[in-house]
């Protein structure tokens, strides 16, 4: 067995270090820059698509504000959780972005006989009058967001000439069923009231 002298050992160590692969930093930096540019381009395309969709929905009226004295009314239900999105009713992928309705956020919901108050920290609040409520249901998907079965509370309401589905998820999902029942009762009561008013007005108009 050959024994290496200290001089030979130093020489071999130096040779090993010289033969080690040299990192090509210029190539790595180029790849990183290319990736950053690609991500920025995709983000820009998404932003342009968002603006384009917003321009198509520019005819949507502004969102109703909470009426004065709303807080004095009896609260039927309250909820804290998340606002997911709003879409054209029955079209779960047709996201509405006008007036901030496309922004996901935390939310606090309050339901009274006057309607539904939607408070969204960091995003636009809005109010749905009882007469505009159409129905509520349990669902699992809206605007590309998929949750477990029944994990989403979807409330359908009328705004301008459009029906809108708005999706909410309570911090306590067990509350969803009570909200479905309460909103549907309120929507039915408001609908009966409107029908009765319309019928009376039509009759009086005919009589005249």
LINFEN-V339444 format. One record per helix or strand of 2 or more residues. SS is the DSSP state (h for helix, s for strand). FROM is the first residue (numbers start at 1). LEN is the number of residues. If there is no record, write none. Layout:
# LINFEN-V339444
SS_FROM_LEN / SS_FROM_LEN
This chain:
# LINFEN-V339444
h_6_14 / h_25_32 / h_70_3 / s_77_12 / h_98_3 / s_105_8 / s_115_5 / s_126_4 / h_130_3 / s_133_7 / s_141_2 / s_145_2 / s_152_8 / s_162_9 / h_173_35
